[in-house]
Amino acid sequence: MNKDFKSDKSEPKGWSKVQDWLIDKLSDTEGALIPMRPKNARKWPKAEKDYQLFMENASRLMIRFKKPEHLIKMIVNTIDEQLGITHTAVLLYKENKNAFILIDSKGEDGVKIPVGFIRMTYENPLIKIFDKRKNYLISESGVVARRELTELLQNKDTLIKHKDLAGLIELTLKQMELLKANICLPLYYKKSLIGVLILGDKSSREKFTRQEIGFFMTLANDAAMAISNAQLIQSLQDRIEEIKDLYTREHRVFIHTAIALATAIDARDPYTHGHTERVTAYCMAVADELEEIPEARSYRNFKETLHIAALLHDVGKIGIPDLILNKKGKLTKKEFEKIKEHPTIGAAILTPIIELGDVVKEIKYHQERYDGKGYPEKLKGSQIPLVARIIAVCDAFDAITSDRPYRQRKEADVAIQELRDGAGNQFDPIVVSAFLLAFEKRKIWVK
């Protein structure tokens, strides 16, 4: 360290180290702070300004931490490394345990408190004295010092005046002796006690000055706010992860339910057994080829919408009589008109399910034609939703390559040619091209 950085002899012992450490820290910091140059350090004429500057920059450092535990480690390390204290520790309230837990501890061997060893409830005298604000009856600053507690217990007038406080002071003093604490500072945020900063003796065995106590109180106040902010961020992140897990579980259940429903629909017609499963697989293969086009990216979740819509595209067949679905001969005009109702029936069945709002229109329009000659509303071209246009192509391919009561299945190359012939008329040419590409890549095949 350059000699120019050293403080004059009027400064309290140990604080010049803080000044030097902070300058090094700030000089190495990228982006968040304005680096301090050595020439600025020479302008600090008094220790009070050094403390103020240290606090300002310590506060800036605190806001960079997003996890409470990381922030606490920074605070504890700073005090331990720079101020010459035998040991430093922080108790932090954990809501899930309804207790104050020792989060971090640093100090000399044999004095340092093992992390996780301490757990204090609100009934603990040290916690109670801060939670009930009895500490302000002992000290104007709110800091609880071992020496002051000892002096109070020796003052008979005080004990007579505050009989209810005497017992709490005695128990608190015993607790501090167990913790080898010289002073304890509360961490308050919005009138709530969220933690306690524990400081041992100075390595020099000197008393803490009023200036140093004031510094620690300021540090505790800033730390309480920073810790609360970090806890809020952590809580939000945890909640987001919980929601993600819940969504994943519910989504998995929903998909399995949709598969079971689709299987039940397929089972009504032995000729269409496995149809929904195959159409869904074809659709997802096509989706891989189209997911980057603007129309696909306009969906909130393109692949998921396609997946669910493909699984449920024939759900409306629940409303079609078995005599028509299982008829082995060619359908009459009236029977075909009844079959044409299944997209509308399917949409009506799913409309009450709010979560399926994006899926309903895809199911309703999966039998529309690109040239406007389809059903139920004779939509044309891009008026038909993209997912519905994809299902239309994949549904047709499976129908051509599957046995039907009125005809035998055709080979895949014949079905491919029919898709080519229908591009621009029955089918969206872009979707047909994507289907052919997926077929060439062997993402689509016929068993």
C-alpha positions as CSV (number, residue, x, y, z in Angstrom):
1,M,0.0,0.0,0.0
2,N,1.3,3.5,-0.9
3,K,2.3,5.6,2.1
4,D,0.1,8.4,0.8
5,F,-2.9,6.4,1.7
6,K,-2.2,6.2,5.4
7,S,-4.3,8.3,7.8
8,D,-2.8,10.7,10.3
9,K,-2.2,9.8,13.9
10,S,-5.4,11.5,15.1
11,E,-7.5,8.8,13.6
12,P,-8.7,5.9,15.8
13,K,-6.5,2.8,15.6
14,G,-7.6,0.3,13.0
15,W,-9.7,2.7,10.8
16,S,-6.8,3.5,8.5
17,K,-7.0,-0.2,7.4
18,V,-10.7,0.3,6.6
19,Q,-9.8,3.3,4.4
20,D,-7.1,1.5,2.6
21,W,-9.2,-1.7,2.1
22,L,-12.2,0.3,0.8
23,I,-10.0,2.2,-1.7
24,D,-8.7,-1.1,-3.1
25,K,-12.2,-2.5,-3.3
26,L,-13.6,0.5,-5.1
27,S,-10.7,0.7,-7.5
28,D,-11.3,-2.8,-8.6
29,T,-15.1,-2.5,-8.9
30,E,-16.5,-2.4,-12.4
31,G,-19.7,-0.4,-13.2
32,A,-21.6,-0.2,-10.0
33,L,-19.4,2.3,-8.2
34,I,-17.3,5.3,-9.2
35,P,-13.6,4.3,-8.6
36,M,-11.8,6.4,-6.0
37,R,-8.4,7.6,-6.8
38,P,-5.5,8.0,-4.4
39,K,-5.6,11.8,-4.8
40,N,-9.1,11.8,-3.4
41,A,-8.0,9.9,-0.3
42,R,-5.5,12.7,0.6
43,K,-8.4,15.1,0.9
44,W,-9.8,13.4,3.9
45,P,-8.8,15.7,6.8
46,K,-10.7,14.0,9.7
47,A,-11.7,10.6,10.9
48,E,-15.4,11.6,11.0
49,K,-15.3,12.1,7.2
50,D,-13.5,8.8,6.8
51,Y,-16.4,7.0,8.6
52,Q,-19.0,8.9,6.6
53,L,-17.3,8.0,3.3
54,F,-16.9,4.4,4.4
55,M,-20.6,4.1,5.2
56,E,-21.6,5.7,1.9
57,N,-19.6,3.2,-0.1
58,A,-20.4,0.3,2.2
59,S,-24.1,1.0,1.5
60,R,-23.4,1.0,-2.2
61,L,-21.7,-2.3,-2.0
62,M,-24.6,-3.8,-0.1
63,I,-27.2,-3.1,-2.9
64,R,-25.2,-5.3,-5.2
65,F,-26.0,-8.5,-3.3
66,K,-29.2,-10.3,-4.2
67,K,-29.0,-13.1,-1.6
68,P,-29.2,-12.3,2.1
69,E,-26.6,-14.9,3.1
70,H,-24.0,-13.4,0.6
71,L,-24.7,-9.9,1.9
72,I,-24.2,-11.0,5.5
73,K,-21.0,-12.7,4.7
74,M,-19.7,-9.5,3.2
75,I,-20.6,-7.5,6.3
76,V,-19.1,-10.1,8.6
77,N,-15.9,-10.4,6.6
78,T,-15.5,-6.6,6.4
79,I,-15.8,-6.2,10.1
80,D,-13.6,-9.2,10.9
81,E,-10.8,-8.4,8.5
82,Q,-10.6,-4.7,9.0
83,L,-11.5,-3.7,12.5
84,G,-9.6,-6.0,14.7
85,I,-12.4,-7.7,16.6
86,T,-12.1,-11.1,18.2
87,H,-15.2,-12.4,16.5
88,T,-18.2,-11.2,14.6
89,A,-21.5,-13.0,13.9
90,V,-25.0,-12.3,12.6
91,L,-28.3,-13.8,13.7
92,L,-31.0,-13.6,11.0
93,Y,-34.7,-14.4,11.4
94,K,-35.9,-17.3,9.4
95,E,-39.7,-17.3,8.9
96,N,-39.9,-21.0,8.0
97,K,-38.2,-21.9,11.3
98,N,-39.7,-19.1,13.4
99,A,-36.4,-18.5,15.0
100,F,-33.2,-16.4,14.7
101,I,-30.4,-18.5,13.2
102,L,-26.7,-17.9,13.2
103,I,-26.0,-17.3,9.5
104,D,-22.3,-16.4,9.6
105,S,-19.4,-16.1,12.1
106,K,-15.8,-15.0,11.8
107,G,-13.0,-14.6,14.3
108,E,-10.1,-16.0,16.2
109,D,-9.8,-19.7,16.8
110,G,-11.6,-20.8,19.9
111,V,-13.8,-17.7,19.9
112,K,-15.7,-18.1,16.7
113,I,-19.2,-19.4,17.1
114,P,-20.0,-22.5,14.9
115,V,-22.5,-21.5,12.1
116,G,-25.9,-23.2,12.7
117,F,-25.0,-23.9,16.3
118,I,-27.2,-21.0,17.6
119,R,-31.0,-20.9,17.2
120,M,-33.0,-18.4,19.2
121,T,-36.8,-18.0,19.5
122,Y,-38.6,-14.8,20.5
123,E,-38.5,-16.1,24.1
124,N,-34.7,-15.9,24.2
125,P,-33.8,-12.9,26.5
126,L,-31.4,-11.4,24.0
127,I,-34.1,-11.5,21.2
128,K,-36.8,-10.4,23.7
129,I,-34.9,-7.3,24.8
130,F,-34.6,-6.1,21.2
131,D,-38.0,-7.2,20.0
132,K,-39.8,-5.4,23.0
133,R,-37.5,-2.4,22.5
134,K,-36.3,-2.7,26.1
135,N,-32.8,-1.9,24.7
136,Y,-33.7,1.8,24.5
137,L,-34.3,1.8,28.3
138,I,-30.7,0.7,28.7
139,S,-29.0,2.8,26.0
140,E,-30.1,5.8,23.9
141,S,-28.5,4.2,20.8
142,G,-30.3,0.9,21.3
143,V,-27.0,-0.9,21.4
144,V,-26.7,-3.5,24.2
145,A,-23.2,-3.5,25.7
146,R,-22.0,-6.1,28.2
147,R,-20.3,-3.4,30.3
148,E,-23.4,-1.3,30.5
149,L,-25.5,-4.3,31.5
150,T,-23.1,-5.2,34.3
151,E,-23.1,-1.6,35.6
152,L,-26.9,-1.5,35.6
153,L,-27.1,-4.7,37.7
154,Q,-24.8,-3.1,40.2
155,N,-27.0,0.0,40.4
156,K,-29.6,-0.6,43.1
157,D,-31.6,2.5,42.2
158,T,-32.0,1.2,38.7
159,L,-33.1,-2.2,39.8
160,I,-35.7,-0.7,42.2
161,K,-37.0,1.6,39.4
162,H,-37.2,-1.1,36.8
163,K,-38.0,-4.3,38.6
164,D,-39.4,-6.0,35.5
165,L,-36.3,-5.1,33.5
166,A,-33.8,-6.4,36.1
167,G,-34.5,-10.0,35.4
168,L,-34.4,-9.6,31.7
169,I,-31.0,-7.7,31.9
170,E,-29.5,-10.5,34.0
171,L,-30.6,-13.2,31.6
172,T,-29.4,-11.1,28.6
173,L,-26.0,-10.6,30.2
174,K,-25.7,-14.4,30.7
175,Q,-26.7,-14.9,27.1
176,M,-24.0,-12.4,25.9
177,E,-21.4,-14.1,28.1
178,L,-22.2,-17.4,26.5
179,L,-21.9,-15.8,23.0
180,K,-18.7,-14.0,24.2
181,A,-20.4,-10.8,22.9
182,N,-19.1,-7.3,23.9
183,I,-21.9,-5.5,22.1
184,C,-25.0,-6.6,20.3
185,L,-26.8,-4.4,17.8
186,P,-30.4,-4.9,16.5
187,L,-31.2,-5.0,12.8
188,Y,-34.7,-3.4,12.5
189,Y,-36.7,-3.0,9.3
190,K,-40.1,-1.3,9.4
191,K,-40.3,-1.7,13.1
192,S,-39.6,-5.4,12.9
193,L,-36.5,-7.1,14.3
194,I,-35.0,-9.1,11.5
195,G,-31.6,-9.9,13.0
196,V,-28.8,-9.2,15.5
197,L,-25.2,-8.2,14.9
198,I,-22.9,-9.7,17.5
199,L,-19.4,-8.2,18.1
200,G,-16.8,-9.6,20.4
201,D,-14.0,-7.7,22.1
202,K,-11.4,-5.6,20.3
203,S,-8.2,-7.6,19.8
204,S,-6.5,-4.6,21.5
205,R,-8.8,-5.0,24.5
206,E,-9.6,-1.3,24.2
207,K,-13.2,-0.1,24.7
208,F,-15.4,0.8,21.8
209,T,-15.6,4.5,21.3
210,R,-18.9,6.4,20.9
211,Q,-17.8,7.1,17.4
212,E,-17.3,3.4,16.7
213,I,-20.7,2.5,18.2
214,G,-22.3,5.2,16.0
215,F,-20.6,3.7,13.0
216,F,-21.9,0.2,13.9
217,M,-25.5,1.5,14.4
218,T,-25.4,3.1,11.0
219,L,-24.0,0.0,9.5
220,A,-26.7,-2.1,11.2
221,N,-29.5,0.2,9.9
222,D,-28.2,0.1,6.3
223,A,-27.6,-3.7,6.6
224,A,-31.2,-4.2,7.8
225,M,-32.6,-2.5,4.8
226,A,-30.3,-4.3,2.4
227,I,-31.0,-7.6,4.0
228,S,-34.7,-7.0,3.8
229,N,-34.5,-6.1,0.1
230,A,-32.3,-9.2,-0.5
231,Q,-34.8,-11.4,1.4
232,L,-37.7,-9.9,-0.7
233,I,-35.8,-10.7,-3.9
234,Q,-35.0,-14.2,-2.7
235,S,-38.6,-14.7,-1.6
236,L,-39.9,-13.7,-5.1
237,Q,-37.4,-16.0,-6.8
238,D,-38.4,-18.9,-4.5
239,R,-42.1,-18.1,-5.3
240,I,-41.4,-18.1,-9.0
241,E,-39.7,-21.5,-8.7
242,E,-42.7,-22.8,-6.7
243,I,-45.0,-21.6,-9.4
244,K,-42.9,-23.1,-12.1
245,D,-42.9,-26.5,-10.2
246,L,-46.6,-26.2,-9.7
247,Y,-47.2,-25.3,-13.3
248,T,-45.0,-28.2,-14.4
249,R,-46.9,-30.7,-12.2
250,E,-50.3,-29.4,-13.2
251,H,-49.3,-29.2,-16.9
252,R,-48.1,-32.8,-16.7
253,V,-51.4,-33.9,-15.2
254,F,-53.3,-32.0,-17.8
255,I,-51.3,-33.5,-20.7
256,H,-51.8,-37.0,-19.3
257,T,-55.6,-36.2,-19.0
258,A,-55.7,-35.0,-22.6
259,I,-53.9,-38.1,-23.8
260,A,-56.3,-40.3,-21.8
261,L,-59.3,-38.4,-23.3
262,A,-57.9,-38.7,-26.8
263,T,-57.2,-42.4,-26.4
264,A,-60.8,-42.8,-25.2
265,I,-62.1,-41.0,-28.4
266,D,-59.8,-43.2,-30.6
267,A,-61.1,-46.3,-28.9
268,R,-64.7,-45.6,-30.2
269,D,-63.5,-46.3,-33.7
270,P,-61.1,-49.3,-34.3
271,Y,-60.1,-47.8,-37.6
272,T,-58.8,-44.6,-36.0
273,H,-56.9,-46.3,-33.1
274,G,-53.6,-44.4,-32.5
275,H,-54.7,-41.6,-34.8
276,T,-54.4,-38.8,-32.2
277,E,-51.0,-40.0,-31.1
278,R,-49.6,-40.1,-34.6
279,V,-51.1,-36.7,-35.6
280,T,-49.6,-35.1,-32.5
281,A,-46.1,-36.6,-33.3
282,Y,-46.3,-35.3,-36.9
283,C,-47.4,-31.8,-35.6
284,M,-44.4,-31.6,-33.2
285,A,-42.0,-32.6,-36.0
286,V,-43.5,-29.8,-38.2
287,A,-43.3,-27.4,-35.3
288,D,-39.5,-27.8,-35.2
289,E,-39.3,-26.5,-38.8
290,L,-41.6,-23.6,-38.3
291,E,-41.0,-22.3,-34.7
292,E,-38.8,-19.4,-35.9
293,I,-41.2,-17.9,-38.4
294,P,-43.0,-14.7,-37.3
295,E,-46.4,-16.2,-37.2
296,A,-45.2,-19.0,-34.8
297,R,-43.4,-16.6,-32.6
298,S,-46.6,-14.5,-32.2
299,Y,-48.0,-17.3,-30.1
300,R,-47.4,-17.0,-26.3
301,N,-46.2,-20.6,-26.4
302,F,-46.4,-22.0,-29.9
303,K,-45.3,-25.6,-29.3
304,E,-47.4,-26.1,-26.2
305,T,-50.5,-24.7,-27.9
306,L,-49.9,-27.0,-30.9
307,H,-49.2,-30.0,-28.7
308,I,-52.5,-29.6,-26.7
309,A,-54.6,-28.7,-29.8
310,A,-53.3,-31.8,-31.6
311,L,-54.1,-34.0,-28.7
312,L,-57.6,-32.7,-28.5
313,H,-58.4,-31.8,-32.1
314,D,-61.0,-34.7,-32.4
315,V,-62.5,-34.3,-28.9
316,G,-65.7,-33.1,-30.6
317,K,-66.3,-36.6,-31.9
318,I,-67.7,-37.3,-28.5
319,G,-70.9,-35.7,-29.9
320,I,-71.0,-37.9,-33.1
321,P,-73.2,-41.1,-32.9
322,D,-71.3,-44.4,-33.1
323,L,-73.4,-45.5,-36.0
324,I,-71.9,-42.7,-38.1
325,L,-68.3,-42.9,-36.7
326,N,-68.2,-46.7,-37.2
327,K,-70.0,-46.9,-40.5
328,K,-68.2,-49.2,-42.9
329,G,-69.7,-47.8,-46.0
330,K,-69.5,-44.4,-47.5
331,L,-71.3,-41.7,-45.5
332,T,-74.5,-40.1,-46.8
333,K,-74.6,-36.3,-47.3
334,K,-76.6,-36.0,-44.0
335,E,-74.2,-38.2,-42.1
336,F,-71.2,-36.2,-43.5
337,E,-72.9,-33.0,-42.4
338,K,-73.1,-34.5,-38.9
339,I,-69.4,-35.4,-39.0
340,K,-68.6,-31.8,-40.0
341,E,-70.0,-30.7,-36.6
342,H,-67.2,-32.2,-34.6
343,P,-64.8,-29.2,-34.7
344,T,-67.6,-26.9,-33.4
345,I,-68.6,-29.4,-30.8
346,G,-65.0,-29.8,-29.7
347,A,-64.6,-26.0,-29.3
348,A,-67.9,-25.8,-27.3
349,I,-66.7,-28.6,-25.0
350,L,-63.4,-26.8,-24.3
351,T,-64.5,-23.2,-24.2
352,P,-65.5,-23.2,-20.5
353,I,-61.8,-24.1,-19.6
354,I,-60.3,-20.6,-19.4
355,E,-56.7,-22.0,-19.6
356,L,-57.5,-23.4,-23.1
357,G,-58.4,-20.1,-24.6
358,D,-55.6,-20.2,-27.2
359,V,-56.4,-23.9,-28.0
360,V,-60.1,-23.6,-28.7
361,K,-59.9,-21.7,-32.0
362,E,-57.2,-24.1,-33.3
363,I,-59.5,-27.1,-32.7
364,K,-62.5,-25.3,-34.2
365,Y,-60.7,-24.4,-37.4
366,H,-58.6,-27.5,-38.0
367,Q,-60.9,-28.6,-40.9
368,E,-60.8,-25.3,-42.7
369,R,-59.2,-25.3,-46.2
370,Y,-56.5,-22.8,-47.4
371,D,-58.7,-21.9,-50.4
372,G,-61.7,-21.1,-48.2
373,K,-63.8,-24.2,-49.0
374,G,-63.5,-25.9,-45.6
375,Y,-65.7,-25.9,-42.5
376,P,-67.2,-24.7,-40.3
377,E,-66.7,-21.0,-41.3
378,K,-65.0,-21.2,-44.7
379,L,-61.9,-19.2,-43.5
380,K,-59.2,-18.7,-46.1
381,G,-55.4,-18.4,-46.0
382,S,-54.0,-16.6,-43.0
383,Q,-57.5,-16.2,-41.5
384,I,-57.0,-19.8,-40.4
385,P,-54.7,-19.9,-37.3
386,L,-51.3,-21.4,-38.0
387,V,-51.7,-24.3,-35.5
388,A,-55.0,-25.2,-37.1
389,R,-53.3,-25.2,-40.6
390,I,-50.5,-27.5,-39.2
391,I,-53.1,-30.0,-37.7
392,A,-55.0,-30.0,-41.1
393,V,-51.9,-31.2,-43.0
394,C,-50.9,-33.8,-40.4
395,D,-54.4,-35.0,-39.9
396,A,-54.8,-35.5,-43.7
397,F,-51.5,-37.4,-44.0
398,D,-52.5,-39.8,-41.2
399,A,-55.9,-40.3,-42.8
400,I,-54.4,-41.2,-46.2
401,T,-51.8,-43.6,-44.7
402,S,-54.4,-45.4,-42.4
403,D,-57.0,-47.9,-43.2
404,R,-60.6,-46.7,-43.3
405,P,-63.9,-48.6,-43.6
406,Y,-64.4,-47.4,-47.1
407,R,-60.8,-47.8,-48.4
408,Q,-57.4,-49.2,-47.7
409,R,-54.4,-47.2,-46.6
410,K,-52.0,-45.7,-49.1
411,E,-48.2,-45.7,-49.1
412,A,-46.4,-42.7,-47.6
413,D,-45.0,-41.6,-51.0
414,V,-48.6,-41.4,-52.4
415,A,-49.7,-39.4,-49.3
416,I,-46.7,-37.1,-49.8
417,Q,-47.7,-36.5,-53.4
418,E,-51.3,-35.7,-52.4
419,L,-50.0,-33.1,-49.9
420,R,-48.0,-31.6,-52.7
421,D,-51.0,-31.5,-55.0
422,G,-53.1,-29.9,-52.3
423,A,-50.6,-27.2,-51.4
424,G,-52.2,-23.8,-52.1
425,N,-55.6,-25.3,-52.4
426,Q,-56.5,-27.5,-49.4
427,F,-53.3,-26.9,-47.5
428,D,-51.0,-24.0,-46.5
429,P,-48.0,-24.4,-48.9
430,I,-45.6,-23.3,-46.2
431,V,-46.9,-25.9,-43.8
432,V,-46.7,-28.6,-46.5
433,S,-43.1,-27.6,-47.2
434,A,-42.2,-27.9,-43.5
435,F,-43.9,-31.3,-43.4
436,L,-41.9,-32.5,-46.4
437,L,-38.7,-31.2,-44.8
438,A,-39.4,-33.0,-41.6
439,F,-40.3,-36.2,-43.6
440,E,-37.0,-36.0,-45.5
441,K,-35.1,-35.6,-42.2
442,R,-36.9,-38.8,-41.0
443,K,-38.6,-37.0,-38.2
444,I,-41.9,-38.3,-39.7
445,W,-42.4,-41.9,-40.8
446,V,-45.2,-44.4,-41.2
447,K,-45.1,-47.7,-39.4
